[in-house]
Amino acid sequence: MSSSQDRGPVPHSGRGAGRARSARALGLAAVASGACLLALAPLLRLQVAPKLLVAPADVYQKTTLQAADATYLDVKGRTVRRGARVTAVNTIRGDVRASDEKIAVWDSFTWIGDADSGAQIDIQSQRVAFDRRTAQLLNVRGAAVNGDTSVKQSGIGLFWPIGVQKRTYYVFDTKTMMRQPMKFAGVDRVGGVTAYRFVQRTEPTVVGSPVRVPAALLGLDEPARGDRGSDAGSGEVEVDKVYEGTVTAWVDPRTGIRVDQRQTSRTVLRTKDGADRLVVADLDLRLSDADRRDRVSRTNKTARTILLLRVVLPLTSAGLGAALLMAVYLRARARRARLDAAPPLSREAEPEVHDDAV
């Protein structure tokens, strides 16, 4: 009978072969994952981010502007109020049903009145449809100014595009019913945010249709029969509304959010002889402190989201993909180095036969 030493070499066990197959499968999985992550990085930056970083359809925003030492015409009292405190409250609500992936529809309503007496000075409404990415206004889906759908809106309106540049933008003006240039005017700090300052100036412009007002309100004598633009015996004269104003907007270039706003305006009644007879509104409206703080907070939050989608996620995806592929490469290189350093295997020797074998 031969001893255990006579059995010859022991073949490799199945456990070692299983480990090798598992390592090979893990390596292939790592290569596939790394390649996918590398391919995902530019997709996140160039396709996913632009689709997500657009104007919201379900927006709801309430803004208050205030003016001190204002002048306005109290229509009911037929008198001019001076030194008044005036408030303009603007509410913007998105029309989700009318919006889609490319177009957003927002409704805006502004009430302007005396902050102390509650007397109404003016009411304005605007419905805008615009490209959710470029912010360009579109005359579709019921777009209107003060309910008038025949008004052709152009330029940008209530929403500014993400990534504002130092250049002139054309912003639609609801007073003159046309787009007006809004020029870059400098860089300021608003609540810790670096904002671009844009200024839109409107020269004296006749707005709306002529109206008839009492001659006495203008400090005029009752017009005689046959006077141009007058009704004999009515005590009224026909006048034009002439508007001029300056809008200053401080815009966060990262998000397109207006973090501050100021609007000075002056409206007068002008008779047909070209004379400005009565100031009906002289306002210097400024965004309230509370709304300014809210907008600064909101713009910082939005900026972090933009940074995450445009930079952090793409870089993280690319970094993880590169790390996986590098780990597989280094592991394969180390294995090859070990194989090259190992001595060559000799042919299997014949079993040794002992003289005392039975």
Buried (B, 14 or more C-beta within 10 A) or exposed (E): EEEEEEEEEEEEEEEEEEEEEEEEEEBEEBBEBBEEBBEBBEEBBEEBBEEEBBBBBEBEBEBBBBBEEBBBBBBEEEEBBEEBEBBBBBEBBBBEEBBEEEBBBBBBBBBBBBBEEEBEBBEBBBBBBBBBBEBBBBBEBBBBBEEEEEBEBBBBBBBBBBEBEEEEBBBBBBBBBBBBEBEBBEEEEBBEBEBBBBBBBBEBBEBEEEEBBEBEBBEBEBBEEEEEBBEEEEBBBBBBBBBBBBBBBBBBBBBBBBBBBBBBBBBBBBBBEEEBBBBBBBBBBBBBEEBBEBBBEBBBEBBEEBEEBBEEBBEBBBEBBBEBBEBBEEBEEEEEEEEEEEEEEEEEEEEEEEEEEE
